[in-house]
Amino acid sequence: MPVCLSAGIGLWFLRPGLLGAADWALLAAVLAAGVMVASTAPRWAARGAIGWPEADAAHLGALALCFMALGVGLVGQRAAHVAAPVLQWRYYGPIEGRVIQIDRSGRDRMRLTLDRVVLHDLSPARTPERVRLSLMGDEPLPPLGQRVMLTGHLGPPPAPASPGSFDFRLHAWFDGLGAVGYSRTPIMAVAPPQDGVWGLHRARMAISAAIRDRIGGQAGAVAAALMTGDRSGISEETNAVMRASNLYHIISISGLHMGMLAGFVYGAVRLVLVAVQGAGIGLARPLHKVAAGVALAAAAAYLWLSGGGVATERAFIMVAVMLGAIIADRRAISLRTVALAATLVLIYSPEAVTSAGFQMSFAATIALILTFGPWSRIAPRLPWWLRPVAMLFVSSLVAGLATAPIAAAHFNWMAQYGMLANLLAVPVMGTLVMPAGVIGAVLALVGLEAPALWVMGIGTEWMLWVARFVADLDGAVIGVTKPPGGVVALMGFGAVLAILCWRPPGLRGPASRVGLGLALALLAASAVLWGTARRPLLLVAPEGEAVGLMTPAGRAVSKPAGGAFVVSTWLQEDGDMADQMVAAARPGWTGDRRDRWADLPQGWQVVHLTGKGSGARALPECRARRIVVASEPVAFDGPPPCLLLDPDRLRASGALAIEMTPEGPRLRPTARMRLDE
C-alpha cells in the first residue's frame, strides 16, 4: 500500500498542478476499474475462466493501480487544500501579521513567519496567507502569537537555481508560504499576544530559553533543540560541523529522539512496576502494556513540546504504531508496522514522500528491521559485555549504508567519518542526554531540575566536541555530483522490490525470481545513470546575476560576488567543495569586473554584463554566435542577432542550462510553477 501510494504521489510530482474536473473523473474511472477487476478476478478463477495464479496477479495488480490512483488523488487534494495566494512581484512597504514561528536562517539571521498578513494597497484575495522575513538587526524578538508590524522587502518564493535543482516554490506552496524577504526596521507590536494555544507555545519557548540559559553556550542551545524543537539558538557554525560529522540528525527531532525517549520511559516504567510487584503489591494488568501506554503518553507530550514539525510527527506516528502493537499483542518490530506508519504519514502529508527526511528515516528503519532477525540469532553467542558495543556498531553501519545514497543524492556531499562520530555520540545521547532530559522534565515540576540539566549539558558538550573533532579530520566531507532526475526513485523502488521479492534460494518461485531480477535491474540502472551523469556546460542564474562555465578545473563562475546562493547551489550540485571566490578565480573568463566573456565550443562566445548600464552595454555586444547575459533589461528593436538573456527574458524561462551542439546552443529552462497559475 505505501509503495503504490508513493508511486502515485511521485507521478503527480512529475507535473505538479491543481487537478481539474477531467483529472478527477479520470482518477475515479481508474479507481472504479481497479476495484471491479480486484473483486471479480477471484470469481473468474472460481468458475474456471482463468487460473488462480492469473487471478492473484490480476487482483494484486488492480489493487496496486487503485492505490496509485489514490496517491495521485491524495496529493492533488492536499495541494488544493493548502492553496493560497503567492506574491508575483517585488514588494516594499509595511507588513503586518501574527508571529507563528521564529527560527534561524542558513545565513545565521533570525526569521519570523507571519500569518494573517496585511500588505499596503493589496486586497485580501491577493495577499499571501503566510510570509517569512529575515531580520537584519539584533532587536528583541516578539513572542509567538503577537501581532506585529514592520517595514520590509518581499518577493515570491525563489525559483530553482538551475533546471532540476531543489524547487523551493513547491516546498513553500505546501507550507502556505506565499512570500519571503527581509526587514531592516524595528519590530512594532500592534496588539498584545494572543492567549489559548499561543500561550502554550510561548510556554514551550520559555522552557527552551530556560534550558539555554541554565546550560549555557551552544551546548544549551543543542539541549533546548532536543527537548523543545527550538533550534533558533544554534549558530550556523554549529550546524556546519554537525553536518560535516553526520550528526545533524541529532539536533533535528526525529525517530532517534522519539524512540530513545519512548524506550527510556517504557523501560523505566516497566522496571518500577516490576519493583512494585516484587514488593508484594499485585498488579492485575500486563505490566508491559501499562508501560507502553505511559510511553505513548510521554511521546505525545514530547510531540507537543517539540513544536510538532513534520519530521517529529512522522517519528511520533512510527513510535505510536509500535507501542500500539505492544498493547494489541502484535509484533512491534516488523515491516508491517513500518508499512502502516508510512501509509498514515502519506495520507496525512503526501508531499513528504519527496523529502530527504521521509526517505532516510524509513530507509534506516527498514534496514534495521531487516537486520533484527540475524542480529537476534548472533547476539546470544557474544559475551554480554560486548553485545551493546556490537549492536551499536551494526546499527550505525546498517543505518549509514541505507541512508548514505539518499543523503548524497539530496545534499551532494558525504560525511566520510559519520560512523565514527555516531559511535562516539549516539551512546551518550541514549544513556545521558535523553534520560536526563526526561528526568529533568519531571523534576522541573518541583523545581529540582538543575542536576539533570547539568548531566544533559555534559552530554551535549561531548556531542559538540565529537562533531568538531570529526569535522576537522582531513577529507571529512567529499562532494558528490547531483544525480539526474529519476535516480532516487529507481533506487527506492529497486530496493523495496528486492526486499519484497527476496527468498532463500531453495524457496524462490518464478514470480520472486522475476521480481528480484527486475529489482537488480532498477538498482543497476540508477547506478549507471548516476555514474554517467554530466553536468551542464553553461548555467545562467534566474535573474542573470551569475553565469557558470564548466571547465577542466571545475565550474568557473563569472563573478566573485553576486548570486551567492545560486552559485553555491551550482557548485554543490557539481560535487565541487570550492566557494564562489575560488570558482571565480579559475581560468575561463576574461575582462573587467563588470564585463566578462568566455569562449565556448563551436566558435561561440558568452558575454556576461552586470552593474548599472549593463542593458545599454549589451547592445553593441549582441552579435552572431554570441550568448549575451545582462543583469538589466535590454531594449532591442527587432529580433536580436545574438542569443540575448536579460531579466525580462529570463523571467519567462527561469534559470537556464545550456549545452553546445553543432546547430548552436541548446537551452533547457526551469520547469514552470503551475500551481499558482
FENGIFEN-V102381 format. One line per field, one symbol per residue. phi: phi as a letter, one per 40 degrees, with the letter a starting at -180 (. if undefined). psi: psi as a letter, one per 20 degrees, with the letter a starting at -180 (. if undefined). Layout:
BEGIN
phi: ???
psi: ???
END
This chain:
BEGIN
phi: .cccdcccccccccacacccccccccccccccccccccccdccccccgcbccdcccccccccccccccccccccccccccccdacbcbacbbicbbaccbababcccgbcbbbbbfcbbcfbcdcbcdcbbbbcbccbcdccccgccbbababbacdccdcadgcdccccdcdccgccabiaabbccbccacdccgcccccccccccdcccccccggccccccccccbgcbcccccccdccccccgbccccbdacdcccccccccdcccccccccccccgccbccdccccccccccccccccdcccggccccccccccccccccccccgbccbaccccccccccccccaccccccccccccccccccccccccdccccdcccddcccccccccccccccccccdccccccbgabccbccdccccbcdcdccbccdccccccccccbgbcdccccccccccccccccccccccccgcbbcbccccdgccccccccccccccccbddcbccdcccccccccccccccccccccbcbcccbbbcdbgcabbbcbdchccccbcahgdcccccdccccgbcccccccccccibbhcccbbaacbcggcbbbbbbgcgcccccdcccadfbbbbbcbcbcbcgcccbccbbdcccccbgdbbbbcbdchcbcbccccccccc
psi: ghghghggghghihmprppaghghggghggggggggghhhghhghhijhrrhghggggghgggggghghhgghghghghhhjpqqppjrpppaqpqrpoiqpaprijkqqqppqalqpqpkpqhhjpqhqqpppphakqqqqqqiqprqrprpqrqpqrqhrpirpnhggghgiikoiqqbrqjqqppphqqqqbchhhghhhghhgghggggggqahghggghhhhijojhiprhgggghhghjkjhihjoobhgggggghgggggggggghhgghhjjopphqphhhghhgghgghhghhgghiilrghgggggggghgghhhghjkrphnrhhggggghggghghmhihhiqhggggghggggghghigghhhhhgiiqqhiighghgggghggghghhighgghhhikrpohkhggghhhhghhghhgggghggghhghhhjkkighghggghgghgghhgggggghiqpkhpqqpppqrpigggggghggghgghipqqhijpagghggghghghggghgggggghjppqqgpppqhjjiqpppprhjappqhqiqpkgggghgggghikpjqahgghhiqqhqrrahhoqqqqrrkjrqppoprrpjhghihghiorqkqoppqiqqpopoapqiroporhghhhhhaqqppqprhiapoporqqqoihj.
END
